[in-house]
Amino acid sequence: MRIGVIAEGLRDWITLRSRRFPRPMFDVMGAMLLSRAVMAGVHFRVFDRLRHGPKTAAELAAEAHCDPQGMELLLNALAACRYLEQRGNRYRNTRLARRWLLSDSDQTAANFVRYNYDQWEWVNHLEEYIESGKAREIHENLGGPQAWRNYMLGMRDLARLTAAEVAARIGFASPPRRLLDIGAGHCHYSIVMCRAHPGLHVTVVDLEPAAQIGREEVAAAGLTDRFTFRPGNLRDTPLGENYDAVFLFSVMHHLDEATNRATLERIYSALRPGGRLAVLETFRQEHQQKRSDQFGSLLALFFGLTSRQRTYRFGQVAEWTRAAGFGKIARTNLRTAPLAALLIADKQTGRTGNPTSRKVD
């Protein structure tokens, strides 16, 4: 998947192919202004205010306590970017906006867009990171409760896209009774699993600020009695034992190789024989595909900035998983998350100790 200027006709295509077309100018300014316009639309609740029908720029400006000219310019930009439609002097949501940017929609991305204000601030320090190697270390320096809420609800928006498919793709020979969710945060994946398996109990290990949001989400789902929270650092917090399954979702790209290997070994010990590990990650392309992996490379840069880490290749993670003792390692691509994939592995019965690492590509 790539990000960039899109031709809308033959003339545009010819222009884009020209050596005289200043692509860097469009890449830099266009992406910046598009991102910020959508963020402003969510911030001023433009899409929510248009939920029940069209309105004028003056009406929206009055409701949002904004300057009329500034609001009109924003609405025109959002219309040009196909988030709004304009008829006369009135604006209404497009299908794109109705589907993704209404705050109370089941598949909203509005929380993720709001969370982008925090990510925008982090990216302001990109040059500092590249020059000095000093990352933002967001999990240690994220800030107060509101920053954690923005983070967790933004990640929950992403989880809502894939949770049902993830639950279906993991598969169990028999209904699981005990699940360990590491770095669960918002707990949405485990909530979906609990609804699919009425006898399931979940243990959550995550930092306390994230766990607090998780408790709220679990309570809102009416599942408090089926969750146990163990707040703490991944490296030190006891995981427990005899689990039927362990989730490690969107965690590895925040950890270095040594910590990932140690975590997989701890997970192996925590699972019962025959138990299942599920890892959900945005994996880097393999070596021969890396040059074309634009979005994956940009994500790797972002995770370097935010956690001083990077995304990993599936083959790397499979190798670590096998070295920890797991067998039957498989990759499952997701229809609802084309940039991510599941690694599923089982703790084989009748095996003691960890086998020698074998390279997997």
C-alpha positions as CSV (number, residue, x, y, z in Angstrom):
1,M,0.0,0.0,0.0
2,R,1.3,3.4,-0.9
3,I,0.4,7.0,-0.1
4,G,0.7,9.8,-2.6
5,V,-0.8,12.0,-5.3
6,I,-3.6,10.2,-7.3
7,A,-4.2,11.0,-10.9
8,E,-7.9,11.6,-11.8
9,G,-7.6,11.5,-15.6
10,L,-5.2,11.1,-18.5
11,R,-3.9,14.7,-18.3
12,D,-3.1,14.2,-14.6
13,W,-1.4,10.9,-15.3
14,I,0.8,12.5,-17.9
15,T,1.6,15.3,-15.6
16,L,2.6,13.0,-12.7
17,R,4.8,11.0,-15.1
18,S,6.7,14.2,-16.1
19,R,10.1,14.7,-14.7
20,R,9.1,18.3,-14.2
21,F,6.3,17.5,-11.7
22,P,7.5,18.6,-8.2
23,R,6.2,15.5,-6.4
24,P,8.0,16.3,-3.1
25,M,6.0,19.5,-2.8
26,F,2.7,17.7,-3.1
27,D,3.8,14.8,-0.9
28,V,4.8,17.1,1.9
29,M,2.1,19.8,1.8
30,G,-0.8,17.8,0.5
31,A,-0.5,15.0,3.0
32,M,0.0,17.5,5.9
33,L,-3.1,19.6,5.0
34,L,-5.3,16.6,4.3
35,S,-4.4,15.0,7.6
36,R,-5.0,18.2,9.5
37,A,-8.3,19.0,7.7
38,V,-9.8,15.7,8.7
39,M,-8.5,16.1,12.3
40,A,-10.1,19.6,12.5
41,G,-13.4,18.2,11.1
42,V,-13.4,15.6,14.0
43,H,-12.2,18.2,16.6
44,F,-15.0,20.6,15.8
45,R,-17.5,17.7,15.5
46,V,-18.4,18.7,11.9
47,F,-19.4,15.2,11.0
48,D,-21.4,14.6,14.1
49,R,-23.2,18.0,13.6
50,L,-24.2,16.9,10.1
51,R,-25.5,13.6,11.3
52,H,-29.2,14.5,10.9
53,G,-28.9,16.5,7.7
54,P,-27.3,19.3,5.7
55,K,-26.3,22.6,7.2
56,T,-24.7,25.8,6.1
57,A,-21.2,27.0,7.0
58,A,-22.7,29.8,9.1
59,E,-24.9,27.3,11.0
60,L,-21.9,25.0,11.7
61,A,-19.7,27.9,12.7
62,A,-22.3,29.1,15.2
63,E,-22.7,25.7,16.7
64,A,-19.0,25.1,17.0
65,H,-18.2,28.7,18.2
66,C,-15.9,29.2,15.2
67,D,-15.1,31.9,12.8
68,P,-17.5,31.7,9.8
69,Q,-14.8,32.2,7.2
70,G,-12.5,29.6,8.8
71,M,-15.3,27.1,9.0
72,E,-16.3,27.6,5.4
73,L,-12.7,27.1,4.2
74,L,-12.6,23.9,6.2
75,L,-15.8,22.6,4.8
76,N,-14.7,23.3,1.3
77,A,-11.5,21.4,1.9
78,L,-13.4,18.5,3.3
79,A,-15.7,18.5,0.4
80,A,-12.8,18.5,-2.1
81,C,-11.3,15.5,-0.1
82,R,-14.7,13.7,-0.4
83,Y,-15.6,13.7,3.2
84,L,-18.4,16.2,2.6
85,E,-20.8,17.0,-0.3
86,Q,-21.8,20.6,-1.1
87,R,-25.1,21.5,-2.6
88,G,-25.6,25.2,-2.9
89,N,-24.5,26.7,0.4
90,R,-25.3,23.5,2.4
91,Y,-23.0,20.7,3.3
92,R,-23.7,17.1,4.2
93,N,-21.7,14.0,5.1
94,T,-20.6,11.6,2.4
95,R,-20.8,7.9,2.8
96,L,-17.2,7.9,3.7
97,A,-17.8,10.3,6.6
98,R,-20.9,8.5,7.8
99,R,-19.1,5.2,7.9
100,W,-16.0,6.2,9.7
101,L,-16.2,9.6,11.4
102,L,-19.4,9.6,13.4
103,S,-18.3,9.4,17.1
104,D,-21.0,6.9,18.2
105,S,-20.7,4.6,15.2
106,D,-19.8,1.0,15.9
107,Q,-16.9,1.2,13.4
108,T,-15.9,4.8,14.1
109,A,-12.3,6.0,13.4
110,A,-13.0,9.3,15.1
111,N,-11.1,8.3,18.3
112,F,-8.1,7.4,16.2
113,V,-8.3,10.7,14.4
114,R,-8.4,12.6,17.8
115,Y,-5.4,10.5,18.9
116,N,-3.5,11.8,15.9
117,Y,-3.1,15.1,17.7
118,D,-0.8,13.3,20.1
119,Q,1.0,11.5,17.3
120,W,1.4,14.8,15.5
121,E,3.3,16.2,18.5
122,W,5.5,13.1,18.6
123,V,6.4,13.4,14.9
124,N,7.6,17.0,15.7
125,H,10.6,15.3,17.3
126,L,11.5,13.0,14.4
127,E,14.7,14.9,13.5
128,E,15.8,14.9,17.1
129,Y,15.3,11.1,17.2
130,I,17.2,10.5,13.9
131,E,20.1,12.8,15.1
132,S,20.5,11.5,18.6
133,G,18.6,8.2,18.8
134,K,16.5,9.6,21.6
135,A,13.0,8.2,21.2
136,R,9.8,9.6,22.8
137,E,9.4,6.3,24.8
138,I,5.6,6.9,24.9
139,H,4.7,4.2,27.3
140,E,6.9,5.8,29.9
141,N,6.2,9.4,29.0
142,L,2.8,9.5,27.5
143,G,1.4,11.9,30.0
144,G,-1.8,12.1,32.1
145,P,-5.1,10.2,32.0
146,Q,-6.5,12.0,29.0
147,A,-3.4,11.1,26.9
148,W,-3.8,7.5,27.8
149,R,-7.6,7.6,27.1
150,N,-6.8,9.1,23.6
151,Y,-4.3,6.3,23.0
152,M,-6.5,3.4,24.2
153,L,-9.7,4.6,22.4
154,G,-7.7,5.2,19.2
155,M,-6.4,1.6,19.4
156,R,-9.9,0.4,20.2
157,D,-11.1,1.9,16.9
158,L,-8.5,-0.2,15.1
159,A,-9.5,-3.3,17.1
160,R,-13.1,-2.9,16.2
161,L,-12.2,-3.4,12.5
162,T,-10.6,-6.8,13.0
163,A,-11.8,-8.3,16.3
164,A,-14.6,-10.5,14.9
165,E,-12.3,-11.9,12.1
166,V,-9.4,-12.4,14.5
167,A,-11.7,-14.4,16.9
168,A,-12.9,-16.6,14.1
169,R,-9.5,-17.2,12.6
170,I,-7.7,-18.2,15.8
171,G,-9.7,-21.4,16.1
172,F,-9.8,-23.8,19.0
173,A,-10.4,-27.5,19.1
174,S,-12.5,-27.0,22.2
175,P,-13.9,-23.8,23.8
176,P,-11.1,-22.0,25.7
177,R,-11.6,-21.5,29.5
178,R,-8.6,-19.3,30.4
179,L,-7.1,-16.5,28.2
180,L,-4.1,-14.4,28.9
181,D,-4.1,-11.0,27.1
182,I,-0.7,-9.2,27.3
183,G,-0.7,-5.5,26.5
184,A,-4.5,-5.7,26.2
185,G,-5.2,-2.0,26.9
186,H,-8.7,-1.4,25.7
187,C,-9.5,-5.2,26.0
188,H,-11.7,-5.2,22.9
189,Y,-10.3,-8.4,21.5
190,S,-10.9,-10.2,24.7
191,I,-14.4,-8.8,25.1
192,V,-15.3,-10.2,21.7
193,M,-13.7,-13.6,22.7
194,C,-15.8,-13.6,25.9
195,R,-19.0,-13.1,23.9
196,A,-18.0,-16.0,21.6
197,H,-17.1,-18.3,24.5
198,P,-19.4,-17.9,27.5
199,G,-17.2,-19.9,29.8
200,L,-14.0,-17.9,29.1
201,H,-12.1,-16.0,31.8
202,V,-9.5,-13.4,30.8
203,T,-6.3,-12.3,32.7
204,V,-5.0,-8.9,31.5
205,V,-1.4,-7.8,31.9
206,D,-0.7,-4.2,31.0
207,L,0.5,-0.9,32.5
208,E,-1.9,0.6,35.0
209,P,-3.0,3.7,32.9
210,A,-4.0,1.3,30.1
211,A,-5.6,-1.2,32.5
212,Q,-7.8,1.6,33.9
213,I,-9.3,2.2,30.4
214,G,-9.7,-1.6,30.0
215,R,-11.6,-1.8,33.3
216,E,-14.0,0.8,32.0
217,E,-14.5,-0.9,28.7
218,V,-15.0,-4.3,30.4
219,A,-17.5,-2.8,32.8
220,A,-19.5,-1.2,30.0
221,A,-19.7,-4.6,28.3
222,G,-21.0,-6.1,31.5
223,L,-18.1,-8.5,31.8
224,T,-16.3,-7.4,35.0
225,D,-16.6,-10.7,36.7
226,R,-14.9,-12.5,33.8
227,F,-11.7,-10.4,33.8
228,T,-8.7,-10.2,36.2
229,F,-6.3,-7.4,35.8
230,R,-2.6,-7.6,36.7
231,P,-1.2,-4.1,36.2
232,G,2.5,-3.9,35.7
233,N,5.5,-4.0,33.4
234,L,5.6,-6.8,30.8
235,R,9.1,-7.8,31.8
236,D,8.4,-8.3,35.5
237,T,4.7,-9.0,36.1
238,P,3.9,-12.6,36.9
239,L,1.8,-14.1,34.0
240,G,0.3,-17.1,35.8
241,E,0.0,-20.5,34.2
242,N,-2.2,-23.2,32.6
243,Y,-3.8,-20.9,30.0
244,D,-5.6,-22.2,27.0
245,A,-4.6,-19.2,24.9
246,V,-2.4,-16.1,25.0
247,F,-2.9,-13.0,23.0
248,L,0.1,-10.8,22.1
249,F,-1.4,-8.1,19.9
250,S,0.4,-5.0,18.6
251,V,3.1,-5.3,21.3
252,M,6.2,-6.7,19.6
253,H,7.0,-3.5,17.6
254,H,7.4,-1.7,20.9
255,L,10.1,-4.2,22.2
256,D,13.6,-5.1,21.2
257,E,14.5,-8.6,20.0
258,A,15.8,-9.8,23.4
259,T,12.7,-8.7,25.2
260,N,10.5,-10.3,22.5
261,R,12.4,-13.6,22.8
262,A,12.1,-13.5,26.6
263,T,8.4,-12.7,26.4
264,L,7.8,-15.7,24.1
265,E,9.6,-18.0,26.5
266,R,7.5,-16.7,29.4
267,I,4.3,-17.2,27.3
268,Y,5.4,-20.8,26.5
269,S,5.7,-21.5,30.3
270,A,2.3,-19.9,31.0
271,L,0.4,-22.0,28.4
272,R,-0.9,-25.5,29.2
273,P,0.3,-28.3,26.8
274,G,-1.7,-27.9,23.6
275,G,-2.4,-24.2,24.4
276,R,-2.4,-21.6,21.6
277,L,-0.4,-18.4,21.1
278,A,-1.8,-15.7,18.8
279,V,0.4,-12.8,17.7
280,L,-1.1,-9.9,15.8
281,E,1.3,-7.5,14.2
282,T,2.0,-5.3,11.2
283,F,4.9,-7.4,9.8
284,R,7.6,-5.9,7.6
285,Q,7.9,-7.3,4.1
286,E,10.5,-9.8,3.5
287,H,13.9,-8.6,2.2
288,Q,13.1,-8.9,-1.5
289,Q,9.9,-6.9,-1.0
290,K,11.2,-4.2,1.4
291,R,11.8,-1.5,-1.3
292,S,8.1,-1.5,-2.3
293,D,6.8,-1.6,1.3
294,Q,6.2,2.2,1.6
295,F,3.7,2.2,4.4
296,G,5.5,-0.5,6.3
297,S,8.7,1.4,6.1
298,L,7.0,4.6,7.4
299,L,5.5,2.7,10.3
300,A,8.9,1.3,11.2
301,L,10.2,4.9,11.3
302,F,7.3,5.9,13.5
303,F,7.9,3.0,15.9
304,G,11.5,3.9,16.1
305,L,10.5,7.5,17.1
306,T,7.9,6.4,19.6
307,S,9.6,3.4,21.2
308,R,13.1,3.2,19.7
309,Q,12.1,-0.1,18.1
310,R,10.8,-1.2,14.7
311,T,8.5,-3.6,12.9
312,Y,9.7,-7.1,12.3
313,R,9.5,-9.6,9.5
314,F,7.2,-12.6,9.9
315,G,10.1,-14.9,9.4
316,Q,12.0,-13.3,12.3
317,V,9.1,-13.6,14.7
318,A,8.4,-17.2,13.6
319,E,12.1,-18.0,14.3
320,W,11.8,-16.6,17.8
321,T,8.6,-18.4,18.4
322,R,10.0,-21.8,17.3
323,A,13.1,-21.2,19.5
324,A,10.8,-20.6,22.5
325,G,9.4,-24.1,22.0
326,F,6.3,-23.7,19.9
327,G,5.3,-25.8,16.9
328,K,2.7,-25.7,14.1
329,I,3.6,-22.0,13.4
330,A,1.3,-20.6,10.7
331,R,0.5,-17.2,9.2
332,T,-3.0,-16.0,8.7
333,N,-3.6,-12.9,6.6
334,L,-6.7,-10.8,7.5
335,R,-9.3,-9.4,5.2
336,T,-10.2,-6.7,7.6
337,A,-6.6,-5.6,8.3
338,P,-4.6,-6.0,5.0
339,L,-1.5,-4.4,6.6
340,A,-1.5,-6.9,9.6
341,A,-1.4,-10.6,10.0
342,L,-1.8,-13.3,12.7
343,L,1.0,-15.6,13.7
344,I,-0.6,-18.7,15.4
345,A,1.5,-21.3,17.2
346,D,0.8,-24.2,19.6
347,K,2.6,-25.5,22.6
348,Q,3.1,-29.1,21.7
349,T,2.2,-31.8,24.1
350,G,4.8,-34.2,25.5
351,R,7.7,-31.8,25.0
352,T,10.0,-30.4,27.6
353,G,12.5,-27.6,27.2
354,N,13.0,-25.3,24.2
355,P,14.3,-26.7,21.0
356,T,17.3,-25.2,19.1
357,S,16.3,-22.2,17.0
358,R,15.7,-22.9,13.3
359,K,15.6,-20.1,10.8
360,V,12.2,-19.5,9.2
361,D,11.8,-17.3,6.1
